Amino acid sequence: MKLLLDSTLCQGYGLCREPAPELIDLDDFGYARLLETSVPPAGEDAATAAVAACPNSALRLGK
């Protein structure tokens, strides 16, 4: 499973980082920056929560 970010949709709310700080960081302006694209099995729940927290659907899970 991979975490994918469409940076054109990110509005810098930073809501995605809270459930998955090991996968997502925020830049100086609050925009998401992926630390890891491959999601380890132990991080699948956090990645799913991060995707759900994004109000603009900038994050998604893929293969």
N, CA, C and O atoms as a MOPAC input file, in Angstrom:
PM7 MOZYME 1SCF
protein

 N      0.84500 1    -1.16400 1     0.00000 1
 C      0.00000 1     0.00000 1     0.00000 1
 C      0.89600 1     1.23400 1     0.00000 1
 O      1.92100 1     1.27800 1     0.67900 1
 N      0.48400 1     2.23300 1    -0.77800 1
 C      1.23300 1     3.48700 1    -0.85400 1
 C      0.32000 1     4.65400 1    -0.51200 1
 O     -0.87400 1     4.64700 1    -0.80900 1
 N      0.91100 1     5.64300 1     0.11400 1
 C      0.22000 1     6.88500 1     0.39800 1
 C      0.59200 1     7.85200 1    -0.71100 1
 O      1.77300 1     8.06700 1    -0.98600 1
 N     -0.41600 1     8.43400 1    -1.34800 1
 C     -0.20400 1     9.32400 1    -2.48400 1
 C     -0.74600 1    10.70600 1    -2.15200 1
 O     -1.80400 1    10.83600 1    -1.53700 1
 N     -0.02000 1    11.73000 1    -2.55900 1
 C     -0.40600 1    13.10800 1    -2.28500 1
 C     -0.51800 1    13.88300 1    -3.58900 1
 O      0.40900 1    13.90200 1    -4.39900 1
 N     -1.66500 1    14.52000 1    -3.77900 1
 C     -1.83900 1    15.44200 1    -4.89800 1
 C     -1.65800 1    16.83900 1    -4.31600 1
 O     -2.59100 1    17.41200 1    -3.75400 1
 N     -0.45800 1    17.38000 1    -4.45400 1
 C     -0.13700 1    18.65600 1    -3.81700 1
 C     -0.96700 1    19.81400 1    -4.37300 1
 O     -1.06700 1    20.86000 1    -3.73100 1
 N     -1.55600 1    19.64600 1    -5.54200 1
 C     -2.39700 1    20.71300 1    -6.08900 1
 C     -3.72300 1    20.83200 1    -5.33800 1
 O     -4.38400 1    21.86900 1    -5.40100 1
 N     -4.11100 1    19.77100 1    -4.62700 1
 C     -5.36000 1    19.79400 1    -3.86000 1
 C     -5.14100 1    20.15900 1    -2.39300 1
 O     -6.09100 1    20.52100 1    -1.69900 1
 N     -3.90000 1    20.06900 1    -1.91500 1
 C     -3.60400 1    20.35400 1    -0.50900 1
 C     -3.77500 1    21.84300 1    -0.24400 1
 O     -3.23800 1    22.68000 1    -0.96900 1
 N     -4.52800 1    22.16200 1     0.80200 1
 C     -4.76300 1    23.55800 1     1.17500 1
 C     -4.01000 1    23.96100 1     2.44200 1
 O     -4.16800 1    25.08300 1     2.92400 1
 N     -3.19900 1    23.06200 1     2.98200 1
 C     -2.35900 1    23.39500 1     4.12000 1
 C     -3.05900 1    23.39700 1     5.46400 1
 O     -2.62100 1    24.08900 1     6.38300 1
 N     -4.12900 1    22.64400 1     5.59700 1
 C     -4.81400 1    22.56400 1     6.88700 1
 C     -4.00800 1    21.78600 1     7.92000 1
 O     -4.08500 1    22.08100 1     9.11300 1
 N     -3.23800 1    20.80000 1     7.47900 1
 C     -2.40900 1    20.01000 1     8.38200 1
 C     -3.13900 1    18.93800 1     9.15000 1
 O     -2.55700 1    18.31900 1    10.04100 1
 N     -4.39500 1    18.69900 1     8.83500 1
 C     -5.19300 1    17.71300 1     9.57500 1
 C     -4.70800 1    16.29000 1     9.35500 1
 O     -4.94400 1    15.42200 1    10.19600 1
 N     -4.04600 1    16.03800 1     8.25500 1
 C     -3.59900 1    14.68900 1     7.92000 1
 C     -2.42700 1    14.22900 1     8.78600 1
 O     -2.23400 1    13.02800 1     8.97400 1
 N     -1.66000 1    15.15200 1     9.30200 1
 C     -0.45600 1    14.79300 1    10.04200 1
 C     -0.77400 1    14.18500 1    11.40800 1
 O     -0.06300 1    13.29100 1    11.86700 1
 N     -1.81000 1    14.65200 1    12.04600 1
 C     -2.10500 1    14.18700 1    13.40800 1
 C     -2.25000 1    12.67400 1    13.51300 1
 O     -1.66500 1    12.08400 1    14.42200 1
 N     -2.99800 1    12.01900 1    12.63400 1
 C     -3.10900 1    10.56300 1    12.76400 1
 C     -1.90000 1     9.79100 1    12.24600 1
 O     -1.76200 1     8.60600 1    12.54700 1
 N     -1.01900 1    10.43400 1    11.47300 1
 C      0.09300 1     9.69300 1    10.86400 1
 C      1.39000 1    10.50900 1    10.83500 1
 O      1.93900 1    10.74200 1     9.75800 1
 N      1.89000 1    10.94800 1    11.99400 1
 C      3.10400 1    11.76700 1    11.99400 1
 C      4.34600 1    11.02400 1    11.51400 1
 O      5.33500 1    11.65000 1    11.13200 1
 N      4.30300 1     9.70100 1    11.53100 1
 C      5.43800 1     8.91900 1    11.04000 1
 C      5.45400 1     8.82500 1     9.51700 1
 O      6.45200 1     8.40900 1     8.92900 1
 N      4.35600 1     9.20800 1     8.88200 1
 C      4.24500 1     9.15100 1     7.42600 1
 C      4.18400 1    10.52800 1     6.77600 1
 O      4.56800 1    10.68900 1     5.61800 1
 N      3.70100 1    11.52500 1     7.52300 1
 C      3.44300 1    12.84900 1     6.95200 1
 C      4.07200 1    13.93000 1     7.82500 1
 O      3.95800 1    13.90600 1     9.05000 1
 N      4.72900 1    14.86700 1     7.17400 1
 C      5.26400 1    16.04600 1     7.83700 1
 C      4.59900 1    17.25800 1     7.18200 1
 O      3.96200 1    17.13200 1     6.13700 1
 N      4.74700 1    18.40300 1     7.78700 1
 C      4.21800 1    19.63000 1     7.20600 1
 C      5.37900 1    20.56400 1     6.90000 1
 O      6.33700 1    20.64800 1     7.66800 1
 N      5.28800 1    21.26200 1     5.77900 1
 C      6.33900 1    22.22900 1     5.45500 1
 C      6.11100 1    23.49900 1     6.27700 1
 O      5.21000 1    23.53900 1     7.11500 1
 N      6.90400 1    24.51400 1     6.04800 1
 C      6.83000 1    25.75200 1     6.82500 1
 C      5.49300 1    26.47600 1     6.68300 1
 O      5.15900 1    27.33300 1     7.50100 1
 N      4.73900 1    26.13800 1     5.66000 1
 C      3.45400 1    26.79800 1     5.41400 1
 C      2.26500 1    25.90600 1     5.77000 1
 O      1.11700 1    26.29500 1     5.55200 1
 N      2.52400 1    24.71800 1     6.31500 1
 C      1.46200 1    23.81100 1     6.73600 1
 C      1.01200 1    22.81800 1     5.68900 1
 O      0.06200 1    22.07000 1     5.91600 1
 N      1.67500 1    22.79600 1     4.54700 1
 C      1.30400 1    21.85900 1     3.48800 1
 C      1.93800 1    20.48900 1     3.74500 1
 O      3.06500 1    20.38900 1     4.23000 1
 N      1.19700 1    19.45400 1     3.41400 1
 C      1.65400 1    18.08500 1     3.64800 1
 C      2.87600 1    17.74900 1     2.80300 1
 O      3.00500 1    18.16500 1     1.65200 1
 N      3.75900 1    16.98500 1     3.41600 1
 C      4.94400 1    16.45800 1     2.74400 1
 C      5.08300 1    15.01400 1     3.22500 1
 O      5.17000 1    14.75800 1     4.42600 1
 N      5.10300 1    14.08800 1     2.28900 1
 C      5.18700 1    12.67800 1     2.65700 1
 C      6.60200 1    12.31400 1     3.08500 1
 O      7.56900 1    12.59900 1     2.37900 1
 N      6.70900 1    11.68300 1     4.24400 1
 C      7.99200 1    11.17400 1     4.71700 1
 C      8.23800 1     9.78500 1     4.14100 1
 O      9.37100 1     9.41300 1     3.83500 1
 N      7.17600 1     9.04600 1     4.00500 1
 C      7.21500 1     7.68700 1     3.45300 1
 C      6.04400 1     7.54900 1     2.49100 1
 O      4.93800 1     8.00000 1     2.79100 1
 N      6.27500 1     6.93200 1     1.34600 1
 C      5.15700 1     6.64900 1     0.45400 1
 C      4.67200 1     5.22700 1     0.64900 1
 O      3.48000 1     4.95200 1     0.50700 1
 N      5.57600 1     4.32700 1     0.97100 1
 C      5.18100 1     2.94700 1     1.25100 1
 C      4.71400 1     2.86400 1     2.69700 1
 O      5.44100 1     3.22300 1     3.62300 1
 N      3.50900 1     2.39200 1     2.86900 1
 C      2.92100 1     2.28900 1     4.20100 1
 C      3.19500 1     0.90200 1     4.76100 1
 O      2.77300 1    -0.09200 1     4.16900 1
 N      3.89500 1     0.81300 1     5.89400 1
 C      4.11900 1    -0.49500 1     6.51100 1
 C      2.80100 1    -1.04000 1     7.06000 1
 O      1.89700 1    -0.26500 1     7.37300 1
 N      2.68200 1    -2.35000 1     7.18000 1
 C      1.43400 1    -2.92500 1     7.69600 1
 C      0.99100 1    -2.31600 1     9.02700 1
 O     -0.20600 1    -2.14800 1     9.26200 1
 N      1.93100 1    -1.99100 1     9.88500 1
 C      1.58200 1    -1.41100 1    11.18600 1
 C      1.04900 1     0.01300 1    11.05700 1
 O      0.43900 1     0.52600 1    11.99400 1
 N      1.26700 1     0.65700 1     9.91900 1
 C      0.82100 1     2.02800 1     9.72200 1
 C     -0.42400 1     2.18300 1     8.87900 1
 O     -0.83100 1     3.30300 1     8.56900 1
 N     -1.04200 1     1.05400 1     8.49800 1
 C     -2.20900 1     1.12900 1     7.61100 1
 C     -3.38400 1     1.86400 1     8.24100 1
 O     -4.06500 1     2.63300 1     7.56200 1
 N     -3.63000 1     1.64100 1     9.51500 1
 C     -4.74200 1     2.33300 1    10.18000 1
 C     -4.48300 1     3.83900 1    10.24200 1
 O     -5.39600 1     4.63700 1    10.02800 1
 N     -3.24700 1     4.22200 1    10.53400 1
 C     -2.89400 1     5.64300 1    10.59300 1
 C     -3.01700 1     6.29000 1     9.21900 1
 O     -3.50600 1     7.41400 1     9.10200 1
 N     -2.57800 1     5.59000 1     8.18500 1
 C     -2.67400 1     6.12100 1     6.82200 1
 C     -4.12900 1     6.29100 1     6.41000 1
 O     -4.48500 1     7.29500 1     5.79300 1
 N     -4.96700 1     5.32600 1     6.74200 1
 C     -6.38700 1     5.41300 1     6.43500 1
 C     -7.02500 1     6.59400 1     7.16000 1
 O     -7.85700 1     7.29800 1     6.58700 1
 N     -6.64200 1     6.81500 1     8.41700 1
 C     -7.16700 1     7.94800 1     9.18400 1
 C     -6.69100 1     9.27500 1     8.60300 1
 O     -7.44400 1    10.24800 1     8.59000 1
 N     -5.46300 1     9.32400 1     8.12900 1
 C     -4.93000 1    10.54800 1     7.51900 1
 C     -5.69400 1    10.88300 1     6.24200 1
 O     -6.02500 1    12.04400 1     6.00000 1
 N     -5.97100 1     9.87500 1     5.43400 1
 C     -6.74500 1    10.08000 1     4.19900 1
 C     -8.13500 1    10.60300 1     4.55400 1
 O     -8.63600 1    11.52500 1     3.91000 1
 N     -8.75000 1    10.02400 1     5.56300 1
 C    -10.09700 1    10.44500 1     5.97200 1
 C    -10.09400 1    11.86200 1     6.54400 1
 O    -11.09800 1    12.56700 1     6.43900 1
 N     -8.98700 1    12.29000 1     7.14500 1
 C     -8.90500 1    13.61500 1     7.76400 1
 C     -8.72100 1    14.74100 1     6.74500 1
 O     -8.95700 1    15.90600 1     7.06400 1
 N     -8.31000 1    14.41200 1     5.54800 1
 C     -8.03200 1    15.43300 1     4.53600 1
 C     -9.35000 1    15.93700 1     3.94100 1
 O    -10.05300 1    15.17700 1     3.27500 1
 N     -9.69500 1    17.22000 1     4.17400 1
 C    -10.97400 1    17.72700 1     3.67100 1
 C    -11.01100 1    17.92700 1     2.16500 1
 O    -12.09700 1    18.06200 1     1.60000 1
 N     -9.86900 1    17.95000 1     1.49800 1
 C     -9.83900 1    18.21200 1     0.05800 1
 C     -9.46000 1    16.99200 1    -0.77200 1
 O     -9.23000 1    17.10200 1    -1.97600 1
 N     -9.39600 1    15.84500 1    -0.13400 1
 C     -9.03400 1    14.59100 1    -0.81800 1
 C     -7.68200 1    14.68100 1    -1.51600 1
 O     -7.49800 1    14.11700 1    -2.59500 1
 N     -6.73700 1    15.38700 1    -0.90300 1
 C     -5.39100 1    15.49600 1    -1.46500 1
 C     -4.60200 1    14.21500 1    -1.24200 1
 O     -3.66100 1    13.92400 1    -1.98000 1
 N     -4.98300 1    13.45200 1    -0.22700 1
 C     -4.32400 1    12.17700 1     0.07500 1
 C     -5.19900 1    11.02800 1    -0.37200 1
 O     -6.42700 1    11.09500 1    -0.32200 1
 N     -4.54100 1     9.98100 1    -0.80700 1
 C     -5.27200 1     8.74100 1    -1.11200 1
 C     -4.33100 1     7.57200 1    -0.95100 1
 O     -3.11000 1     7.73100 1    -0.94700 1
 N     -4.90500 1     6.41300 1    -0.81900 1
 C     -4.12800 1     5.18200 1    -0.73800 1
 C     -4.17700 1     4.49600 1    -2.08200 1
 O     -5.22400 1     4.45100 1    -2.72700 1
 N     -3.05500 1     3.96500 1    -2.50200 1
 C     -2.97200 1     3.26700 1    -3.77900 1
 C     -2.04800 1     2.06800 1    -3.65900 1
 O     -1.54400 1     1.74200 1    -2.58500 1
 N     -1.84300 1     1.42700 1    -4.80100 1
 C     -0.96600 1     0.25700 1    -4.82100 1
 C      0.30700 1     0.56900 1    -5.54900 1
 O      1.17600 1    -0.29500 1    -5.67200 1

